[in-house]
Amino acid sequence: MRVAVIVDDLDPSRRRRSFWEEQLSELRDVEYDLVSLLQKMEERKFFDVYSYDVVIFNWCLLDGALMFASDRVQDVVAFYDDHFVEFVRKGGVLIMEDQPKRWRPEQKAYDLLLHGDVRVIPRDAQIFASKVLVNERLRKHPLVQHLPPVLHSSYRHSPDESWFPLDSTSHKSIRELHPTKAYAGAFQAWKSDWLPLLYTEDKAKPVMLVKVDGLGVWCVTTMFLASANISDLVERLVLGAQRHCVEIHNFHERQRRVRMWGFVRVVAVLAVVASAVVFCLGRVGLLVEAPYGNTIAGNIVLSLLITAALSLMTLLGKYLWNTLGLALNR
């Protein structure tokens, strides 16, 4: 299996650190190349994405940072966007690590290839943690089905080890690095064909979305996959997405059918409720004219009926809300 890790620069002293070398070197049957799109461009050489099985975008590669010429990398990726899309459709796997600007996900970085498919949370707060949770609803997804429900970062380097070349970034960014983090930021919206597999530690928002496209798989994250050193997850994404491609596609197709029937159930229940309300309103006159209508026993019965109706509506509301959430893939 051939893997391309796209980085800022091939010179380690000039690039933001890539932790993928130590991760991929531990995987059998994997050959990997570090690729600089800028160097390819300057050498007037086409980046033949089709010669790889898996393509990984290193963290921050597309954040637009001028210091690392990331603004120019954005232009190159935007130019190559149709090739990356075709690469996935022909059976490739594309994995995107977190693309943050000052540790907050940068929307433009994701839009370069996904064109509005996903939206990251606003940049007004830094959200991070050293663990992520597997989405229980999608626990049988081939990429996470054998993983524990909680995944912890296992950062293996010294806390003061730099992720940046000397004097290349601000003290504020270094203070907010938090190297043991598993993610920074999360997604707030996504189209229904994306499945949210991993969530923030408070279960509020997803940090990994997966979609099938043609014969291949997209995996976009706000996670620092390689540095967090969650080796089982890395192995499943790099090797499992290829080896279990058929199972992944079948799972996504089943989820599509589940969402479709979820919408059908919501519409059917609402139609039944609407019909029942119309019927009851038509019978109100009979209730008012009932012999016991103004008695103590009649008031008790009426109160019980109202209480039962409210309870039923509460349960029905919860059912509809849960079903609608399932249909909307939330």
C-alpha positions in Angstrom: 0.0 0.0 0.0 1.3 3.4 -1.0 0.6 6.4 1.2 1.3 10.1 0.5 1.6 12.5 3.5 1.4 16.1 2.2 3.5 18.4 4.4 4.6 22.0 4.3 8.2 21.3 3.3 10.5 18.3 2.8 13.2 20.0 5.0 12.4 19.1 8.6 14.0 22.3 9.8 11.5 24.4 7.7 8.2 22.6 8.2 5.7 22.2 10.9 6.3 18.8 12.4 4.7 15.7 10.9 4.2 12.7 13.2 3.1 10.5 10.4 6.5 9.0 9.8 6.7 7.3 13.2 3.1 6.1 12.8 3.4 4.7 9.3 6.8 3.1 9.9 5.0 0.8 12.4 2.5 -0.4 9.8 3.4 -3.5 7.8 2.9 -3.4 4.0 2.9 0.4 4.0 5.2 2.5 1.9 4.9 6.2 2.4 6.2 9.4 0.8 6.3 12.9 2.2 5.1 15.2 -0.5 5.5 19.0 -0.8 3.0 20.4 -3.3 4.9 23.6 -3.4 8.1 21.8 -4.3 6.3 19.9 -7.0 5.0 23.1 -8.4 8.3 24.8 -8.4 9.9 21.8 -10.1 7.1 21.9 -12.7 6.1 18.3 -11.7 2.6 17.0 -11.6 1.6 15.5 -8.3 0.4 12.1 -9.4 -2.2 11.5 -6.7 -3.4 8.4 -8.6 -0.2 6.5 -7.9 -1.2 6.3 -4.2 -3.8 4.4 -2.2 -4.1 6.8 0.7 -3.5 10.6 0.8 -3.1 12.3 4.2 -3.1 16.1 4.7 -0.9 16.9 7.7 -2.3 19.2 10.4 -2.4 22.9 9.6 -1.2 22.3 6.0 -4.2 24.3 4.6 -4.6 26.9 7.3 -3.3 29.8 5.2 -0.3 30.6 7.4 2.0 33.0 5.5 5.1 31.8 7.4 4.8 28.3 5.9 3.4 29.4 2.5 0.2 27.7 3.3 -1.7 30.4 1.4 0.1 29.2 -1.7 -0.6 25.5 -0.8 -4.3 26.5 -0.7 -4.0 27.7 -4.2 -2.3 24.5 -5.4 -4.9 22.3 -3.7 -7.7 24.4 -5.2 -6.2 23.9 -8.6 -5.9 20.1 -8.0 -9.3 19.8 -6.4 -10.8 17.8 -9.3 -7.9 15.3 -9.1 -8.4 14.7 -5.4 -12.1 14.2 -5.9 -11.5 11.8 -8.8 -8.8 10.0 -6.7 -11.4 9.2 -4.1 -14.0 8.2 -6.6 -11.6 5.7 -8.1 -11.1 4.0 -4.8 -8.6 6.2 -2.9 -8.8 7.1 0.7 -8.3 10.8 1.6 -7.6 11.6 5.3 -7.6 15.2 6.5 -6.1 16.1 9.9 -7.2 19.2 11.8 -6.7 22.3 9.7 -6.7 25.1 12.4 -5.6 28.7 12.4 -4.3 29.4 16.0 -5.8 26.1 17.1 -9.4 26.9 15.9 -10.5 25.0 12.7 -10.3 27.2 9.6 -13.4 26.9 7.4 -11.7 27.8 4.2 -9.3 24.9 4.6 -12.2 22.4 4.5 -14.0 24.2 1.7 -11.1 23.8 -0.7 -12.1 20.2 -1.4 -15.5 19.8 0.3 -17.1 23.0 -1.0 -19.5 23.6 1.9 -20.2 19.9 2.8 -19.1 20.5 6.4 -19.0 23.5 8.7 -16.7 23.9 11.7 -17.7 25.6 14.9 -17.2 29.4 15.2 -13.7 30.6 16.1 -14.6 32.4 19.3 -13.4 29.7 21.6 -10.7 27.1 21.8 -12.1 23.6 22.3 -9.8 20.7 22.9 -9.4 17.5 24.9 -7.1 14.5 25.2 -9.9 12.0 24.5 -12.7 11.3 22.0 -15.8 9.2 22.2 -17.1 6.7 19.6 -20.6 7.5 18.4 -22.7 4.7 20.0 -25.3 4.9 17.2 -22.7 4.1 14.6 -20.6 1.7 16.7 -20.8 -1.0 14.1 -19.1 1.1 11.4 -16.1 -0.9 10.1 -13.7 1.8 11.0 -14.7 1.9 14.7 -16.5 -1.3 15.5 -13.7 -2.9 17.5 -12.4 0.2 19.2 -13.1 1.0 22.8 -15.9 3.6 23.5 -13.4 6.1 24.7 -10.1 6.8 22.9 -7.3 8.6 24.8 -4.3 10.5 23.4 -1.0 8.7 23.9 1.4 11.5 23.0 4.8 10.0 23.3 7.1 13.1 23.2 8.3 15.6 25.8 5.7 18.4 26.6 8.3 21.0 25.7 9.3 19.5 22.3 8.5 22.0 19.6 6.0 21.4 16.7 7.4 24.4 14.8 10.8 25.5 13.5 12.7 27.8 15.9 11.3 31.4 16.1 8.7 30.6 13.4 5.5 31.2 15.3 4.1 33.4 18.1 4.4 32.7 21.8 0.6 32.7 22.0 0.3 29.8 19.6 3.0 27.9 21.5 1.2 28.5 24.8 -2.1 27.2 23.3 -0.5 24.2 21.7 -1.4 21.6 24.4 0.5 18.8 22.6 -1.4 15.9 24.3 -4.7 17.0 22.8 -6.6 14.6 20.5 -8.6 17.4 18.8 -9.0 21.1 18.6 -12.5 22.4 17.6 -15.3 20.4 16.1 -17.9 20.3 13.3 -21.2 22.0 13.8 -23.0 21.0 10.5 -22.6 18.4 7.8 -24.6 17.0 4.9 -26.5 13.8 5.5 -24.1 11.6 3.5 -21.4 12.2 6.1 -21.4 9.9 9.2 -20.1 11.4 12.5 -18.0 8.6 14.0 -16.1 10.3 16.8 -17.3 13.0 19.2 -15.8 15.6 21.7 -15.4 14.4 25.2 -18.8 16.0 26.2 -20.6 14.3 23.3 -21.6 17.7 22.0 -20.1 17.8 18.5 -18.3 15.4 16.1 -14.6 15.6 15.5 -14.5 13.0 12.7 -16.8 12.7 9.6 -16.6 10.0 7.0 -18.2 9.8 3.6 -18.1 7.3 0.8 -17.8 8.6 -2.7 -17.7 6.4 -5.8 -15.4 3.5 -4.8 -13.4 5.5 -2.2 -13.7 7.1 1.2 -13.3 10.6 2.6 -12.3 11.1 6.3 -12.1 14.7 7.6 -11.3 15.5 11.1 -10.5 18.2 13.6 -8.2 15.7 15.2 -4.4 15.4 15.5 -4.4 11.8 14.5 -0.7 11.1 14.3 0.5 13.1 17.3 -2.3 11.7 19.5 -0.8 8.3 18.8 -4.1 6.4 18.9 -2.4 3.6 17.0 -5.5 1.4 16.6 -7.5 4.3 15.1 -4.6 5.2 12.7 -4.3 1.6 11.5 -8.0 1.4 10.9 -8.0 4.6 8.9 -4.9 3.9 6.8 -5.3 0.2 6.3 -8.9 -0.6 7.2 -10.5 2.0 4.9 -8.9 0.2 2.0 -9.2 -3.4 3.1 -12.8 -3.0 4.3 -14.0 -0.6 1.6 -16.9 -2.9 0.5 -18.1 -3.2 4.1 -17.8 0.5 4.6 -19.9 1.2 1.5 -22.5 -1.3 2.6 -22.7 0.3 6.0 -23.2 3.8 4.6 -25.9 2.5 2.2 -27.8 0.9 5.2 -27.5 4.2 7.1 -28.9 6.0 4.0 -32.0 3.7 4.1 -32.4 4.1 7.8 -32.4 7.9 7.3 -35.0 7.6 4.6 -37.3 5.5 6.7 -36.8 7.8 9.6 -38.3 10.6 7.5 -41.1 8.4 6.4 -41.9 7.5 10.1 -41.9 11.1 11.1 -44.3 12.1 8.3 -46.6 9.1 9.0 -46.8 9.8 12.7 -47.5 13.5 12.1 -50.3 12.6 9.6 -51.8 10.2 12.2 -51.6 12.9 14.9 -53.2 15.5 12.7 -56.0 13.1 11.8 -56.6 12.3 15.5 -56.7 16.0 16.4 -59.2 16.8 13.7 -61.4 13.8 14.8 -61.2 14.8 18.5 -62.1 18.4 17.7 -65.1 17.1 15.8 -66.2 15.2 18.9 -65.8 18.0 21.4 -69.5 18.8 21.3 -70.4 15.3 22.5 -68.0 15.6 25.4 -69.6 18.8 26.6 -73.1 17.3 26.4 -72.1 14.2 28.3 -74.3 13.6 31.5 -71.3 13.6 33.8 -69.7 16.7 32.2 -70.4 19.0 35.2 -70.0 16.5 38.0 -67.0 15.9 40.3 -66.4 12.5 38.7 -66.7 14.0 35.3 -64.0 16.6 36.1 -61.7 13.9 37.5 -62.1 11.9 34.3 -61.6 14.9 32.1 -58.4 15.8 34.1 -57.1 12.3 33.7 -57.8 12.4 30.0 -56.0 15.7 29.6 -53.0 14.4 31.7 -52.8 11.3 29.6 -53.0 13.3 26.4 -50.2 15.6 27.5 -48.0 12.6 28.6 -48.7 11.0 25.2 -47.7 14.1 23.4 -44.5 14.4 25.4 -43.5 10.8 24.6 -44.6 11.4 21.0 -42.5 14.5 20.9 -39.4 12.7 22.2 -39.9 9.9 19.7 -40.3 12.3 16.8 -37.2 14.3 17.9 -35.1 11.2 18.2 -36.4 9.9 14.9 -35.8 13.2 13.1 -32.3 13.3 14.6 -31.6 9.9 13.2 -33.1 10.9 9.8 -30.9 14.0 9.7 -27.8 12.0 10.7 -27.2 13.8 14.0 
